């Protein structure tokens, strides 16, 4: 039985005809690369506009009952340019006519946005000589908008079985009433993972414009190392802080089936990229796999004498947060103190009311809220077997004369999260990276 690899190409990888040629060469290099998920054309240069954004602009113009001639003509020109440059005998006029009519008759926003992937996939399928499988025929959502996995995997597996090689548009599927529903931006990553699961693939290759995941934010750390191998668990920890080159939800379909992911660079296909695996026996090159962080957190600190002996105290506090629709990030505690770290934006406009309710419901002695906190996650499977990792983290931060506001170590011992003032965030992250990554 032939092994199957599923490939997803991002918008930058399919931005113009030159990129299409690179993509075709990658796909044709291995016969196991059978199913391809395509994004809408991305930016060709920094000032360019993504086609999905152009479609959103057309939708907004039509909603305001303004003329869309000029805006839609630019979309047509973008696709016609790709078709012409590739030398394809292909006329997209009927498709353009249908899409324009839908926009002018106020079709749903999801339908309009999905046409970027739809058109690009039609072109790619023709160029490769592959079958075209429309995502709306094989990817389904429930009435509440959640992904319908059982229906999808059964239907999509059957569709894929009918085609030796095929292109599937990313980003969308269909609702029970037949209307188009999109995933959130970057959702083509999710489609790729779903196709990989449905095809029982041995590998999901996610092709983008970088040669894998980096150990730190390149905006803060100059030339950070590429992560060669990372487990799903480590990825989840870093993705929580925004450190990922793919949609976070794309992890789950392949993780459940133990399908590895390979992050690769369309513009440098010789680079091995990053392997994302269920588990790893390989010793990491460094103690930590990566470091990432985010700003915009607040700490709600509750003090009460003998808090530790009061059954249900934590539940009372969390119930108040639930009533206000606030989710928590971390809960560092002491004997008579409890801190709840939340996103600052989630309590904007309700701080005083929140404090009052906690005072009342938990009968607290003191409740304070401190803003301007940043969280930094230090993640690595190598941390468990290396003594003194936490000490190295704290020393690196202290050497920069930075105060640590919060410490939280996961029970799995593969991550440490520290909180610092937002003004110290850049310096703290850089110090941690330097401590564990010694450049030759």
URGI-V431585 format. One record per residue. PSI is psi in whole degrees, -180 to 180 (none if undefined). OMEGA is omega in radians with two decimals (999 if undefined). BURIAL is # if it has 24 or more other C-alpha atoms within 12 Angstrom, else .. Layout:
# URGI-V431585
PSI/OMEGA/BURIAL + PSI/OMEGA/BURIAL
This chain:
# URGI-V431585
132/-3.09/. + 132/3.05/. + 153/-3.05/. + 132/2.98/# + 139/3.08/# + 134/-3.11/# + 137/3.00/# + 133/3.11/# + 129/-3.13/# + 177/-3.08/# + -38/3.12/# + -27/-3.14/# + -17/-3.11/# + 36/-3.04/# + -27/-3.13/# + -179/-3.06/# + -37/3.13/# + -40/3.11/# + -36/3.08/# + -41/-3.12/# + -40/3.08/# + -44/-3.13/# + -45/-3.13/# + -40/3.13/# + -40/3.12/. + -47/-3.10/# + -44/-3.07/# + -10/-3.12/. + -24/-3.12/. + 124/-3.13/. + -20/3.12/. + -15/3.13/# + 88/-2.92/# + -34/-3.05/# + 132/-3.01/# + 133/3.05/# + 127/-3.03/# + 141/3.03/# + 172/3.02/# + 157/3.13/# + 130/3.10/# + -157/-3.11/# + 137/3.05/# + -22/3.12/. + 163/-2.99/. + -37/-3.06/. + -2/-3.08/. + 169/3.14/. + 133/3.07/# + 144/-3.11/# + -37/3.11/# + -40/3.10/# + -34/3.08/# + -38/3.10/# + -40/3.07/# + -39/3.12/# + -43/3.10/# + -42/3.12/# + -45/-3.12/# + -40/3.10/# + -45/-3.14/. + -37/3.13/# + -31/3.10/. + 8/3.14/. + 35/3.08/. + 161/-3.10/. + 135/-3.11/. + 9/-3.06/# + -55/-3.06/. + -44/-3.11/. + -43/-3.11/# + -33/3.10/# + -34/3.13/. + -36/3.09/. + -47/3.10/# + -45/-3.11/# + -37/-3.12/. + -49/-3.13/# + -42/3.13/# + -33/3.10/# + -41/3.12/# + -46/-3.14/# + -46/-3.13/# + -46/-3.11/. + -28/3.11/. + -7/3.13/# + 30/-3.11/. + 142/3.01/. + 84/-2.99/. + 127/3.14/. + 113/-3.12/. + 6/-3.08/# + -47/3.12/. + -38/3.12/. + -43/3.11/. + -43/-3.11/# + -44/-3.13/. + -44/-3.12/. + -43/-3.14/# + -42/3.14/# + -40/3.13/. + -41/3.12/# + -46/-3.10/# + -23/3.09/# + 21/2.99/. + 50/3.01/. + 165/-3.12/# + 150/-3.11/# + -36/3.14/# + -41/3.12/# + -47/-3.11/# + -47/-3.11/# + -34/-3.08/# + -17/-3.05/# + -19/3.08/# + -48/3.10/# + -40/-3.11/# + -51/-3.10/# + -42/-3.13/# + -36/3.14/# + -36/3.05/# + -45/-3.13/# + -46/-3.11/# + -41/3.11/# + -44/3.12/# + -43/-3.11/# + -39/-3.12/# + -20/-3.01/# + 26/3.14/. + 162/2.99/# + 156/3.05/# + 124/3.09/# + 114/-3.12/# + 131/-3.10/# + -28/-3.11/# + -17/3.13/# + -9/-3.06/# + -6/3.13/# + 125/-2.96/# + 152/3.09/# + 156/3.04/# + 172/-3.14/. + -30/-3.13/. + 5/3.08/. + -1/3.10/. + 156/-3.10/. + 131/3.13/# + 90/-3.01/# + -43/-3.09/# + -48/3.13/. + -42/-3.09/. + -53/-3.04/# + -36/3.11/# + -48/-3.10/. + -43/-3.08/# + -38/3.09/# + -41/3.13/# + -41/3.13/. + -43/-3.13/# + -35/-3.13/# + -22/-3.14/. + -8/-3.08/. + 126/3.09/. + -37/3.13/# + 137/-3.08/# + 157/3.02/# + 133/3.13/# + 128/3.10/# + 140/3.09/# + 174/2.88/# + -18/-3.04/# + 167/3.03/# + -155/-3.09/# + 150/3.08/# + 166/3.12/# + -28/3.13/. + 5/3.08/. + -7/3.12/. + 158/-3.12/# + 138/3.08/# + 132/3.12/# + 156/2.90/# + 176/3.07/# + 168/-3.10/# + 139/-3.05/# + 8/-3.04/# + -10/3.06/# + -29/3.03/# + -42/-3.14/# + -45/3.11/# + -44/3.13/# + -42/3.13/# + -39/3.12/# + -43/3.11/# + -41/3.12/# + -42/3.11/# + -45/-3.11/# + -31/-3.12/# + -2/-3.07/# + 49/-3.06/# + 155/3.06/# + -16/-3.12/# + 141/3.02/# + 112/3.14/# + 120/3.14/# + 104/-3.05/# + 129/-3.08/# + -153/-3.09/# + 17/3.05/# + 154/-3.06/# + 47/3.09/# + 179/3.10/# + 145/3.14/# + 153/-3.12/# + -18/3.13/# + 166/3.13/# + 118/-3.11/# + -13/3.06/. + -19/-3.13/. + -31/-3.11/. + 126/-3.11/# + 124/3.10/. + 58/3.10/. + 153/-3.14/# + 152/3.01/# + 138/3.06/# + 119/-3.10/# + -42/-3.12/# + 138/-3.12/# + 142/3.11/# + 161/3.09/# + -39/-3.10/# + -44/3.11/# + -40/3.14/# + -42/3.13/# + -41/-3.14/# + -43/-3.13/# + -37/-3.14/# + -31/3.07/# + -32/3.11/# + 9/3.07/# + 5/-3.08/# + 83/3.12/# + 154/3.11/# + 11/3.10/# + 162/-3.12/# + 131/-3.07/# + -38/-3.09/# + -13/-3.13/# + -14/-3.10/# + -40/-2.90/# + -46/-3.13/# + -41/-3.11/# + -31/3.11/# + -43/-3.12/# + -30/-3.13/. + 5/3.14/# + 39/3.09/# + 122/3.12/# + 156/3.11/# + 138/3.07/# + 114/3.08/# + 120/-3.05/# + 164/-3.11/# + 116/3.14/# + -34/-3.09/# + -6/3.08/# + 66/-3.03/. + -15/3.10/# + -18/3.11/. + 135/-3.10/. + -22/3.13/# + -155/-3.12/# + 131/3.04/# + 127/3.07/# + 117/-2.97/# + 157/3.12/# + -46/3.12/# + 160/-3.11/. + 134/3.03/. + -3/-3.11/. + 131/3.10/. + 127/-3.13/. + 153/-3.13/# + -29/3.10/. + 163/-3.13/# + -42/3.13/# + 149/3.07/# + -38/3.14/# + 167/3.09/# + 134/-3.10/# + 162/-3.13/# + 173/3.12/# + 152/3.03/# + 177/3.03/# + 38/3.12/# + 156/3.07/# + 151/3.11/# + 121/3.06/# + 114/-3.08/# + 124/-3.13/# + 129/3.10/# + 139/3.07/# + 130/3.12/# + 136/3.11/. + 32/3.10/. + -37/-3.05/# + -19/-3.13/. + -6/-3.07/. + 109/3.14/. + 129/3.08/. + 4/-3.10/. + -48/-3.13/# + -38/3.12/# + -39/3.14/. + -43/3.14/# + -47/-3.10/# + -29/3.09/# + -37/3.08/. + -46/3.12/# + -41/3.12/# + -42/-3.14/. + -30/3.13/. + 3/3.13/. + 31/-3.09/. + 127/3.05/# + 151/-3.10/. + 157/3.14/# + -47/-3.11/# + 156/3.13/# + 78/3.01/# + 139/-3.06/# + 162/2.99/# + -169/-3.13/. + -46/-3.10/. + 13/-3.14/. + 151/3.09/# + 127/3.09/# + 138/3.09/# + 118/-3.14/# + 127/-3.11/# + 163/3.03/# + 130/-3.10/# + -39/-3.11/# + -28/-3.08/. + -16/-3.14/# + 8/3.11/# + 129/3.09/. + -4/-3.12/. + 18/-3.06/. + -49/-3.09/# + -42/3.12/. + -38/3.14/. + -46/3.12/# + -44/-3.13/# + -43/-3.13/. + -39/3.13/# + -42/3.06/# + -48/-3.04/# + -52/-3.00/. + -33/-3.11/. + -4/-3.13/# + 47/-3.06/. + 156/3.05/# + -35/-3.10/. + 139/3.07/. + 122/3.11/# + 154/3.09/# + 124/3.10/# + 126/-3.11/# + -170/3.02/# + 42/3.10/# + 141/3.04/# + 144/3.09/# + 139/3.10/# + 126/3.12/# + 126/3.05/# + 117/-2.96/# + 141/3.07/# + 131/3.10/# + -20/3.13/# + -8/-3.09/# + -30/-3.08/# + -41/-3.05/. + 6/3.14/. + 109/-3.13/. + 147/3.04/. + 10/-3.12/. + -47/-3.14/# + -42/3.12/# + -39/3.12/. + -39/3.11/# + -50/-3.06/# + -37/3.13/# + -42/3.14/. + -40/3.13/# + -43/-3.12/# + -35/3.13/. + -19/3.09/. + 10/-3.14/. + 41/-3.13/. + 133/3.12/# + 136/3.08/# + 123/-3.10/# + -23/-3.09/# + 145/3.05/# + 132/3.11/# + 118/3.12/# + 129/-3.13/# + 151/-3.11/# + -24/3.13/. + -4/3.09/. + 24/3.08/# + 10/3.08/# + 148/3.01/# + 131/3.11/# + 128/3.11/# + 148/3.07/# + 133/3.11/# + 167/3.04/# + 145/-3.10/# + -35/-3.12/# + -20/-3.12/. + 1/-3.01/# + -53/-3.08/# + -50/-3.08/# + -38/-3.13/# + -46/-3.14/# + -43/3.13/# + -40/-3.13/# + -41/3.13/# + -44/3.13/# + -46/-3.12/# + -35/-3.11/# + -39/-3.04/# + -15/3.14/# + 103/3.13/# + 112/3.14/. + 138/3.12/. + none/999/.
